[in-house]
Amino acid sequence: MNKRHVVSLAVRNGEFDYGGKECVMVEPGDTVIWKSDARGHLAIQFGFETPFESRGFKSKEGKPITATVVSRSPGVYKYTAVIYDGEELWLDDPVIIIRPPKTG
């Protein structure tokens, strides 16, 4: 059964806060929703390897970003999370982990 994973991004006292989801563990078909309490811009950028159809996502005015996991390759996928709050640009480098397929 596919799951939804909500990642709530915020910058508090100069540090990223992920609402307890610094590392998201997913399976193929799961949906990840990134949202920010900042009224500015939010961007998610993967390197050459991404578990999604696209390597980059962006939103404006606090709207969430939604993406569905399409990769079936287990592994750790690093990405860059970017928040622009209207005054400063904040960057961090969390991960998404695709679990190996269940056996048995």
N, C-alpha and C positions, 0 to 999 in steps of 0.2 A: 504494500500500500504506500503510495507516494505521500510524502510529508511536506509541510510548509515550515520553513525556518526563518524567523524574523530576527534581523540583526539591527538593533537600534543604536545608531552612531551618534555620539555627542563629544564635544570637547569641554572638559571640566578642569578648571585650574591649569590650563595648558597641556592637558593629557587626554588622549583618546579614551573614551568609555564605550564599550560595546554592549552594555547591558548584560554581561555575563557570556557573550558569544564571540570571544576573541578568536576562537577556533570552532568552525562549524563542521560537523561530521554529517555527510550526505550520502545518498545512494542515487543511482540513475533514475530520473523521473521526478526527483524531489524539486521543490521550488524554494529559492532563496529570495527574501524580500529585504532589501536594505532601506532603512529610513533614517532620517536625521531630524533632530529638533531645531536645527539651524534653518533660518528662512532663506538662506542663500542657495548655493549650488552644492550638489553631491555628485561625485564621480567614482566609479569603480573601474580599475584598469588591471588586466592580467598581462603577463608577458607572452611569450610565444605559445605556451601551453595553457589552455583554459578548459574547464569542464563544461562551458556553456557554448552556445552557437556563436557568440561574439566575444572579442577580447576586451571591449570597452563599453561602458554604459555611463550615461549622465542624466541628471535631472535638474530642474530649476524650481525655485520657490518652495522647497521642502517636500516636493512630491517623491514618493518612494520609487525605487528601482526593483523590478521583478525579473527574475531569470530562472529558467528550468535547466537542471543538470542533464546534459545530453551525452557526456562521456561515460564510457563503461570501463575506463582504465583506472583502477585503484591508484591512489597516490596523494601526495600533498601538493596543493596548488597555491602558490603565493600570489598575492595581489596587492595593489596599492589602493587604499581608500583615501579620498580627497574631499575635504569640506572647505568651502569658501563661505565665510560668514558675513561677507560684505566689507570686512576690514582686513582679515588675515586669511592666509591659505594654510590649511592644516593637512599633513600627510602622515600616513601610518602604513604598516605592512603586515596585515593579518594573513591567515591561511584558511583554506577550505580543504577538508580531507574527504576523499571518496573512499568509502569502506569497500573491502574486498567482497565479492558475492558470497551470500550465505550458502553453505553446503549442507546436505543432509536433509 
